[in-house]
Amino acid sequence: AKKSIKSRKTNVIGFYCNLGIWENCYERKWFPYTMPISDILGLDKAIDNILDEGIQEVLDRHEKIASATRIALKEYGLELFLENGYSNTVTAIKIPENIGSLKLSNYMLENYNTLVATSLAEYKEIILRIGHMGENARIEKIINILNTIDMSLKELRFDSKENLVELFNKHYKNYFMKKITILAITLFSSIGGFAQFNQGRMLVGGSAEFRTISDKNKSGG
């Protein structure tokens, strides 16, 4: 690669696209551009946070928040932009035409000092995107956002008798019950299969041993 860079017959167009400037940069103690110190420190801290919490715990937290958010929004009366293939980091919802996502976004910013982004191009007036990724995937953060959306929509004459935060809390709690139920069904299914497999050799799953004794008595044995 170095040979190819050095043997070029034409100069590389652009400073940042020229990998040749990296040659001997460490020995010369010269970095080709301004170091993104804040980004590097932020990445380092984010990795520490993930390792402290546990990778699977982080994934589970995002799934719980996202699932409860989607179900709550649908029961509230809003339509999700996607029919399936949801991301656990953001939820896109359609805002009714009589309100519009830009109007709602601006209203929340002006009245509640809260910015929730819309989309781009032909969807900028249709979609509102609720982010729940990283530190935003926390109960207190998502509840604050949902409460702001709830109040703003109703103040803009959106017709819903539901409370968005209450719906979220209900389905967030139900998430744990569903997981426990699935785990229990899986566990009992495994035990049942094991018992059936061992039927005739163990008392679990059937009294094969007693039937054998009874058969022996019938035969005089």
Summary of the structure (lengths in Angstrom):
residues: 221
radius of gyration: 29.8
end to end distance: 86.7
largest distance: 102.8
contacts: 531
relative contact order: 0.08
helix: 60%
strand: 7%
